Amino acid sequence: MEKFMYKKSFLEKIGKWFFIALFVVIIIYFSSRIFNFISGPRIKIYSPVPGQIIKSDTYIITGNVQNAKTIKINGKEINIDQKGDFKEEIIIKAPYTLIVIDAVDKYGKTKQQTMQVGKE
């Protein structure tokens, strides 16, 4: 009796690796989406730094938010660009001003950052 040896064609070998690679890409994609859902929005303030003394009556606050749909500074909703950067002028009152930044992502998770700056 003659044994028939089945040899896989080149396309069958490539097809197997293609589906493995596709599966890995799908896992990585959904892992990043789940991480964004779990972590919620992130806020980074570039200026002013907490505790900074400001000489003028107004100051431009700048920063960046990630995974945020809306952002508010002291209750006022502000615009963010596609990269998440924002810039907003705030009024500084003596002896100090409390700045409250609220960010909300598309899943309803919130993040709040509070800082205090002084006025000379």
C-alpha positions as CSV (number, residue, x, y, z in Angstrom):
1,M,0.0,0.0,0.0
2,E,1.4,3.3,-1.0
3,K,1.4,6.2,1.5
4,F,0.2,9.5,0.1
5,M,2.1,12.3,1.7
6,Y,0.2,15.6,1.7
7,K,2.4,18.6,1.4
8,K,1.1,22.0,2.2
9,S,1.2,24.5,-0.6
10,F,2.9,27.8,-0.2
11,L,-0.5,29.6,-0.1
12,E,-1.7,27.4,2.7
13,K,1.4,28.2,4.8
14,I,1.0,32.0,4.1
15,G,-2.7,31.8,4.9
16,K,-2.0,30.3,8.3
17,W,0.5,33.1,9.2
18,F,-1.9,35.7,7.9
19,F,-4.6,34.7,10.2
20,I,-2.2,34.5,13.2
21,A,-1.0,38.0,12.4
22,L,-4.6,39.3,12.0
23,F,-5.5,37.8,15.3
24,V,-2.6,39.5,17.1
25,V,-3.5,42.9,15.5
26,I,-7.1,42.5,16.7
27,I,-5.9,41.6,20.2
28,I,-3.6,44.7,20.3
29,Y,-6.3,47.0,19.0
30,F,-9.0,45.9,21.5
31,S,-6.4,46.0,24.4
32,S,-5.7,49.6,23.6
33,R,-9.4,50.4,23.5
34,I,-10.0,48.7,26.8
35,F,-7.0,50.6,28.3
36,N,-8.5,53.9,27.2
37,F,-11.9,52.9,28.6
38,I,-10.4,51.9,32.0
39,S,-7.9,54.8,32.3
40,G,-10.4,57.6,31.5
41,P,-9.2,61.1,30.6
42,R,-5.7,62.4,31.3
43,I,-4.9,66.0,32.0
44,K,-1.5,67.7,31.7
45,I,-1.0,71.4,32.5
46,Y,2.0,73.1,30.9
47,S,1.5,76.5,32.5
48,P,1.1,77.9,35.1
49,V,2.8,75.6,37.5
50,P,1.0,75.1,40.8
51,G,1.9,77.8,43.3
52,Q,3.2,80.2,40.7
53,I,3.0,83.9,41.5
54,I,1.5,85.9,38.6
55,K,1.9,89.7,38.3
56,S,-0.9,90.5,35.8
57,D,-4.7,90.3,36.2
58,T,-5.0,87.7,33.5
59,Y,-3.1,84.6,32.5
60,I,-3.2,82.1,29.7
61,I,-3.5,78.5,30.9
62,T,-2.1,75.9,28.5
63,G,-2.2,72.1,28.6
64,N,-3.2,68.9,27.0
65,V,-6.0,66.3,27.6
66,Q,-6.1,62.8,26.3
67,N,-9.2,60.7,25.9
68,A,-11.5,63.7,26.7
69,K,-14.6,64.7,24.9
70,T,-15.2,67.9,26.9
71,I,-13.0,70.0,29.3
72,K,-14.0,72.8,31.7
73,I,-11.9,75.3,33.5
74,N,-13.6,76.7,36.6
75,G,-16.9,75.6,35.2
76,K,-16.5,77.1,31.7
77,E,-16.3,74.7,28.8
78,I,-13.4,75.4,26.6
79,N,-12.3,74.2,23.1
80,I,-9.6,71.6,22.5
81,D,-7.9,70.9,19.2
82,Q,-7.6,67.5,17.6
83,K,-4.3,66.8,19.5
84,G,-6.0,67.6,22.8
85,D,-4.2,70.9,23.3
86,F,-6.0,73.8,24.9
87,K,-5.3,77.4,25.7
88,E,-7.6,79.6,27.7
89,E,-7.3,83.1,29.4
90,I,-8.3,83.2,33.0
91,I,-8.6,86.1,35.5
92,I,-6.3,86.0,38.5
93,K,-7.6,87.5,41.8
94,A,-5.6,88.4,44.9
95,P,-4.4,86.8,47.1
96,Y,-4.7,83.5,45.1
97,T,-6.9,81.8,42.5
98,L,-8.0,78.2,42.6
99,I,-8.1,76.7,39.1
100,V,-10.3,73.6,38.7
101,I,-10.0,71.6,35.4
102,D,-12.6,68.9,34.7
103,A,-12.4,66.5,31.8
104,V,-15.0,64.0,30.7
105,D,-14.4,61.2,28.2
106,K,-17.0,59.7,25.8
107,Y,-17.8,56.9,28.3
108,G,-18.7,59.5,31.0
109,K,-15.6,59.0,33.1
110,T,-14.3,62.2,34.7
111,K,-11.0,63.4,35.9
112,Q,-10.4,66.6,37.9
113,Q,-7.2,68.5,38.5
114,T,-7.0,71.4,40.9
115,M,-4.2,73.9,41.3
116,Q,-3.6,77.2,43.1
117,V,-1.8,80.3,41.7
118,G,-1.1,83.5,43.6
119,K,-1.3,87.1,42.5
120,E,1.4,89.6,43.4
